[in-house]
Amino acid sequence: MFAEERKREILRILNEKGKVRNFNLSQIFSVSEPTIRKDISELDEQKLLIRTHGGALAINANQDEPTFVEKKDKYHKEKDFIGRLAASLIKDHDIVILDSGTTTVEIAKHITAKHITVITNSLNVAQSLENKNDIELIVTGGIMRWNTMAMVGPMTEKALTGIHADIAFVGTNGISEKGFSTPNLIESETKSMMLGKATKKFIVSDSSKIGKTNLSIFASLSDVDGIITDVGIDENFIDYFESMDVDVLMGGGDNNDINGDVKPRD
């Protein structure tokens, strides 16, 4: 079998299974693993698959990932509460990282702190801040993932290099004892880098994400200072997260209350 035929067959297998291992492919095609790694590398360069450690992932393996539009109107009340609570943690003159997502857009809408700098990989967040003239806005640029409206990839990571922020708010698709996760490997790298650039690190998520684990874990529980969520969170999860020294801050309730103590930042 010629190399081009083998690569077409690799893509066919990927489309059926979603992911493959180099070892298994080498057995299927009766060639060495270095040969398979070369095929995978060339297909990755052509953006026909995503190369992973020891194998490959299909480009469409994240097809169950909800789009920004699909998420926009879900749990809007809860996200509004979360946005208000998260924004209340931002102090005057802070440097703030805001991840892309429907929840971080709500944070942007409710910022009242003055003379701050906001760094974001989201055009939606940037648009929400367009009339706030006392905010210095830095948009990272990068490859736009139209599914989630997030800018990711090498250009985004280069823009974040050398940045230091006072506080970061990062969204997630899943929260569990394993950590915080998202379906997309490239977006996962951006989220991880954003958290690593801030002194204070918060995950923002409505309670529907709690108990779920996605393909790529971008941070462990010990990597963050707190989770900002809504009052729908199960008390067992609150106890578990706090036993892991992760603060749980909750926005919501019948009277738009903020529940739980918000610890002042040094």
C-alpha positions in Angstrom: 0.0 0.0 0.0 1.4 3.4 -1.0 1.7 6.2 1.7 -1.2 8.3 0.3 -3.5 5.2 0.3 -2.5 4.5 3.9 -3.2 8.1 5.0 -6.6 8.0 3.3 -7.4 4.8 5.2 -6.2 6.3 8.5 -8.6 9.2 8.0 -11.4 6.7 7.3 -10.7 4.8 10.5 -10.6 8.1 12.4 -14.0 9.2 11.1 -15.4 5.9 12.3 -13.7 5.7 15.7 -12.9 9.3 16.6 -9.4 8.5 17.8 -6.6 6.0 17.0 -3.3 4.8 18.5 -0.1 4.6 16.6 0.5 1.1 17.8 -2.8 -0.2 16.5 -2.4 1.5 13.2 1.1 0.0 12.8 -0.4 -3.5 13.2 -3.3 -2.8 10.9 -1.0 -1.7 8.1 2.0 -3.9 8.9 4.4 -1.0 9.1 6.6 0.5 11.8 5.3 3.0 14.4 7.8 5.7 13.1 6.1 5.3 9.7 2.7 5.8 11.2 4.0 8.8 13.2 5.2 10.4 10.0 1.8 9.8 8.3 0.1 11.3 11.4 2.4 14.3 11.4 1.8 15.1 7.7 -2.0 14.8 8.1 -1.8 17.1 11.2 0.1 19.7 9.2 -2.7 19.5 6.6 -5.2 20.0 9.4 -7.0 16.8 8.6 -6.6 15.4 12.1 -5.2 16.4 15.5 -2.0 14.7 16.5 -1.9 13.5 20.1 0.7 11.7 22.3 0.8 8.2 20.9 -2.0 8.7 18.3 -4.5 11.0 16.7 -7.9 12.5 17.2 -10.5 13.2 14.5 -11.2 16.9 13.7 -14.9 16.2 14.2 -14.4 14.3 17.4 -15.8 17.3 19.3 -19.1 17.3 17.5 -21.1 17.0 20.7 -19.6 20.3 21.9 -22.4 22.9 22.3 -21.9 26.1 20.2 -21.8 29.6 21.6 -25.2 30.3 20.1 -26.7 27.1 21.7 -25.3 28.0 25.1 -26.2 31.7 24.9 -29.8 31.4 26.2 -29.3 28.4 28.5 -29.0 29.1 32.2 -29.0 32.8 31.5 -30.3 33.8 34.9 -27.6 31.8 36.6 -24.9 33.2 34.4 -26.1 36.7 35.2 -25.7 36.0 38.9 -22.3 34.5 38.4 -21.2 37.4 36.2 -22.2 39.9 38.9 -20.4 38.0 41.6 -17.2 37.5 39.6 -17.2 41.2 38.6 -17.4 42.2 42.2 -14.0 40.6 42.8 -12.3 42.9 40.3 -10.7 45.9 42.0 -9.7 49.3 40.5 -6.4 49.1 38.5 -6.5 45.3 38.2 -5.2 43.4 35.2 -7.9 40.9 34.4 -7.9 37.8 32.1 -11.4 36.9 30.7 -11.7 33.7 28.8 -14.2 33.3 26.0 -17.7 32.0 26.8 -21.2 33.0 27.6 -20.5 33.3 31.3 -17.5 35.5 30.9 -19.5 37.8 28.7 -21.8 38.3 31.7 -18.8 39.2 33.8 -17.8 41.8 31.3 -21.2 43.4 31.3 -21.1 43.8 35.1 -17.6 45.2 35.6 -17.7 48.4 37.7 -14.0 48.7 38.7 -12.2 51.6 37.2 -8.9 51.9 35.3 -8.5 48.2 34.7 -6.9 46.2 31.9 -8.8 43.3 30.4 -7.1 40.7 28.3 -9.4 38.4 26.4 -9.5 35.9 23.5 -13.2 36.6 22.9 -14.7 39.1 20.5 -18.0 38.8 22.4 -16.3 39.9 25.6 -14.5 42.7 23.7 -17.8 43.9 22.3 -19.4 43.9 25.7 -16.7 46.4 26.9 -16.8 48.7 23.8 -18.5 51.5 25.7 -16.3 51.4 28.8 -13.7 54.0 28.0 -11.8 53.6 31.3 -10.9 49.9 30.5 -7.8 49.2 28.5 -8.7 46.3 26.3 -6.2 43.7 24.9 -7.6 41.1 22.4 -5.2 38.2 21.9 -6.0 37.4 18.3 -5.5 33.8 17.1 -7.5 31.2 15.2 -11.2 31.7 15.7 -13.1 28.6 16.7 -16.5 29.5 15.3 -18.2 26.8 17.3 -17.3 28.5 20.6 -16.2 32.0 19.4 -12.9 31.5 21.1 -9.5 32.6 19.6 -7.0 29.9 20.3 -3.7 28.4 19.0 -0.1 29.6 18.6 -0.9 33.3 18.0 -3.1 33.4 21.1 -0.4 31.7 23.2 2.2 34.1 21.9 0.1 37.1 22.9 -0.2 35.7 26.4 3.5 35.1 26.7 5.1 37.6 29.2 1.7 38.6 30.5 0.9 38.8 34.2 -2.6 39.4 35.5 -4.0 40.0 39.0 -7.0 37.7 38.4 -8.3 35.3 35.7 -11.8 34.0 35.1 -11.9 30.9 32.9 -14.9 28.9 31.7 -15.2 25.1 31.6 -17.4 22.4 30.1 -16.9 20.0 33.0 -16.0 20.1 36.7 -15.3 16.9 38.6 -12.8 15.4 41.0 -10.5 15.0 38.0 -10.4 18.7 37.4 -11.7 21.1 34.8 -12.2 20.0 31.3 -13.3 20.9 27.8 -13.9 18.9 24.6 -11.3 20.6 22.4 -7.6 20.0 22.9 -6.4 23.3 21.4 -8.9 25.4 23.4 -7.8 23.4 26.5 -4.2 24.6 26.0 -5.4 28.3 25.9 -7.4 27.9 29.1 -4.5 26.3 30.9 -2.2 29.1 29.8 -4.6 31.8 30.9 -4.9 30.3 34.4 -1.1 30.1 34.7 -0.8 33.9 34.0 -2.8 35.1 37.0 -2.2 35.5 40.7 -5.8 34.7 41.5 -7.5 32.0 39.4 -11.2 31.4 39.2 -13.3 28.9 37.2 -16.7 30.3 36.3 -19.5 27.9 35.4 -23.2 27.3 36.0 -23.9 24.2 38.2 -25.0 22.1 35.2 -21.3 21.4 34.4 -20.5 20.0 37.8 -20.0 16.2 37.8 -19.0 16.1 34.1 -15.7 15.3 32.6 -14.7 16.1 29.0 -11.9 15.0 26.7 -9.2 17.4 27.8 -8.5 18.3 31.4 -6.9 21.8 31.4 -6.5 22.2 35.2 -6.7 20.3 38.4 -8.7 21.4 41.5 -5.4 22.4 43.1 -4.6 24.8 40.3 -7.4 27.3 41.1 -8.4 29.4 44.0 -12.1 29.1 43.6 -15.2 28.1 41.6 -17.9 30.7 41.0 -21.2 29.0 40.3 -24.9 29.2 41.1 -27.0 28.0 44.1 -28.0 24.9 42.1 -24.7 23.1 43.1 -25.2 20.0 45.2 -24.0 20.4 48.8 -21.9 17.2 48.5 -19.8 18.9 45.8 -19.4 22.0 47.9 -18.1 19.9 50.7 -15.7 18.0 48.4 -14.3 21.1 46.7 -13.8 22.9 50.0 -12.0 19.8 51.4 -9.6 20.2 48.5 -9.1 23.9 49.6 -11.1 25.3 46.7 -13.5 28.1 47.6 -17.0 27.8 46.2 -18.7 31.1 45.6 -22.4 31.1 44.6 -24.5 33.7 43.0 -28.2 33.4 42.8 -31.3 32.8 44.9 -34.7 34.3 44.8 -33.5 37.7 45.7 -30.5 37.8 43.5 -28.4 37.3 46.6 -24.7 36.4 46.6 -24.3 33.3 48.8 -21.1 32.5 50.7 -18.4 34.8 51.8 -16.3 36.6 49.2 -12.8 36.8 50.7 -11.1 40.1 50.1 -8.0 39.9 47.9 -4.6 41.0 49.2 
